[in-house]
């Protein structure tokens, strides 16, 4: 027999168990704290809470429900909730009793606008419409913010339908134009001008946050 058979690696080696060696595949066990930090799931964004926190330093005693409603309405009329909130602040400073002469409320409506909003809402969905068909301006201005929002949405939907904007993503400038001057909805120059006003209003809460914000606000 040659010496080749005695060379390590030649022949049939015995398994590790034959030598009392227990062989196991290594198991990866990361440290829990490090592993969780690396795979930490970010909290789901809550736009209505962000809006509430954003504006509460400017106007006290605003309810979370108010901003929940703003967010839900924004989804239905297909606009940015930040824009919707800003234009409403521009209209009334979130004051449901805001008085601009013959115009009143969260979004400034006169008697004709209020009537058009309600009539249109009943025409669209009489069975499910929850508005007061006999609403008067006196009743309207005494509603809570949350209740007034239903009429604001009805008026905006009236204008959206009137100008065939259903299904289109609306900018804040378009939305506010439908309130301020509906006939100018197709004027790019006018809509962009209104959007600049909205963008400026969206900066207002920053002035109330910290001295740094105040110092660096445009």
C-alpha positions in Angstrom: 0.0 0.0 0.0 1.4 3.4 -1.0 1.6 6.3 1.4 -0.9 8.2 -0.7 -3.8 6.6 1.2 -2.5 8.0 4.5 -2.5 11.6 3.2 -5.2 13.7 4.9 -8.2 14.1 2.7 -7.7 10.8 0.9 -10.1 8.0 1.6 -13.4 8.1 3.5 -13.2 10.4 6.5 -15.3 9.7 9.6 -18.1 12.2 10.3 -17.7 14.6 13.2 -20.2 12.7 15.3 -17.7 9.8 15.4 -15.4 11.9 17.4 -18.1 13.2 19.7 -18.3 16.5 17.9 -21.8 17.9 17.5 -22.1 19.9 14.4 -24.9 22.6 14.0 -25.4 25.3 11.4 -24.9 28.7 13.0 -28.1 30.6 13.7 -28.3 34.3 13.2 -29.6 36.0 16.4 -29.3 39.8 16.1 -29.4 41.9 19.2 -33.1 42.9 19.5 -32.5 46.6 20.1 -30.1 47.0 17.2 -32.3 45.0 14.9 -35.4 47.0 15.8 -33.6 50.2 15.2 -32.6 49.2 11.7 -36.0 47.9 10.7 -38.0 50.5 12.7 -41.3 51.1 10.9 -42.2 54.8 10.6 -45.5 55.8 12.0 -48.2 56.4 9.5 -48.6 60.1 8.6 -51.7 61.7 10.0 -52.5 64.8 7.9 -55.4 66.0 10.0 -53.4 65.8 13.2 -50.6 67.7 11.6 -53.0 70.4 10.5 -54.5 70.6 14.0 -51.0 71.0 15.6 -50.0 73.4 12.9 -52.9 75.9 13.3 -53.6 75.5 17.0 -50.9 78.0 17.9 -52.6 80.6 15.7 -56.3 80.0 16.6 -56.9 78.5 20.0 -59.6 75.9 20.8 -59.7 74.3 17.4 -61.0 70.7 17.6 -59.2 67.8 16.1 -62.6 66.8 14.6 -62.6 70.1 12.6 -59.4 69.1 10.9 -60.5 65.5 10.5 -63.5 66.9 8.5 -61.3 69.2 6.5 -59.1 66.3 5.5 -62.0 64.1 4.5 -63.7 66.9 2.5 -60.4 67.5 0.7 -60.3 63.8 -0.4 -63.9 64.1 -1.7 -63.3 67.3 -3.7 -59.8 66.2 -4.7 -57.6 69.0 -3.3 -54.7 69.4 -0.9 -56.0 69.6 2.8 -53.2 72.1 3.6 -54.5 74.4 0.8 -58.1 74.0 1.9 -57.3 74.9 5.4 -55.2 77.9 4.3 -57.9 79.4 2.1 -60.5 79.0 4.8 -58.2 80.8 7.2 -57.8 83.5 4.5 -61.6 83.7 4.2 -62.5 83.8 7.9 -59.6 83.0 10.2 -61.6 79.8 11.0 -64.3 82.0 12.6 -67.8 80.6 11.7 -69.3 84.0 12.6 -67.0 85.9 10.3 -68.8 88.9 8.8 -67.7 90.4 5.5 -70.7 92.6 4.9 -73.3 90.5 3.2 -70.9 87.5 3.2 -70.6 85.3 6.3 -69.1 82.1 7.6 -66.0 79.9 7.3 -66.0 80.4 3.6 -67.7 83.7 2.9 -71.2 83.1 1.4 -74.1 85.3 0.9 -77.8 84.2 0.9 -77.7 83.3 -2.8 -74.6 81.2 -2.5 -76.0 79.4 0.6 -79.2 78.6 -1.2 -77.4 77.4 -4.3 -75.2 75.1 -2.2 -78.2 73.5 -0.4 -80.4 73.2 -3.5 -77.6 71.6 -5.5 -76.8 69.1 -2.7 -80.4 68.0 -2.5 -80.6 67.7 -6.3 -77.5 65.5 -6.4 -78.4 63.1 -3.6 -81.8 63.9 -2.0 -81.9 60.6 -0.1 -78.6 61.1 1.8 -78.4 64.9 2.0 -78.0 65.9 5.6 -78.2 69.6 5.2 -81.0 71.8 6.4 -83.1 72.5 3.4 -84.6 75.6 5.1 -81.3 77.0 6.4 -81.1 80.7 6.8 -78.0 82.9 7.1 -78.9 83.5 10.8 -79.0 79.8 11.4 -75.8 79.2 9.3 -73.6 81.6 11.2 -74.6 80.0 14.5 -73.6 76.5 13.5 -70.4 75.0 14.8 -67.3 75.0 12.6 -67.8 71.3 12.0 -71.4 71.7 10.9 -70.6 74.7 8.8 -68.0 72.7 6.9 -70.9 70.6 5.4 -72.3 73.7 3.7 -68.9 74.9 2.6 -68.3 71.5 0.9 -71.8 71.7 -0.7 -71.0 75.1 -2.1 -67.6 74.0 -3.5 -69.2 70.9 -5.0 -71.8 73.2 -6.6 -69.1 75.2 -8.3 -67.0 72.1 -9.2 -70.0 70.6 -11.0 -70.8 73.9 -12.6 -67.4 74.2 -14.2 -67.0 70.5 -14.9 -64.0 70.0 -12.7 -65.1 66.6 -11.2 -62.3 64.1 -11.1 -59.6 66.7 -11.6 -57.0 67.4 -8.9 -57.6 71.0 -7.8 -55.0 73.4 -6.6 -55.7 75.7 -3.7 -55.7 78.6 -6.2 -58.4 76.9 -8.2 -60.5 76.1 -5.1 -60.3 79.7 -3.8 -61.0 81.1 -7.2 -64.3 79.1 -7.2 -65.2 81.1 -4.0 -63.7 84.5 -4.8 -64.4 84.8 -8.6 -65.8 81.6 -10.2 -65.8 83.1 -13.7 -62.0 83.4 -13.5 -61.5 79.7 -13.0 -59.9 79.3 -16.5 -57.6 82.3 -16.0 -54.2 80.8 -15.3 -52.8 84.2 -14.3 -55.6 84.8 -11.7 -55.5 81.3 -10.3 -51.7 81.5 -9.9 -52.1 84.8 -8.1 -54.5 83.3 -5.7 -52.2 80.3 -5.2 -49.5 82.7 -4.1 -51.8 84.1 -1.4 -52.5 80.6 -0.2 -48.8 79.7 -0.1 -48.2 82.9 2.0 -51.0 82.0 4.4 -49.5 78.5 4.9 -46.4 80.2 6.3 -48.4 82.0 9.1 -48.3 79.2 11.7 -44.5 79.2 11.5 -44.4 82.6 13.1 -45.9 81.1 16.2 -43.6 78.2 16.7 -40.1 79.4 17.8 -38.0 82.5 17.7 -36.0 80.8 15.0 -39.1 80.5 12.9 -40.0 84.1 13.4 -36.5 85.2 12.5 -36.4 83.2 9.3 -39.9 83.7 8.0 -40.1 85.5 4.6 
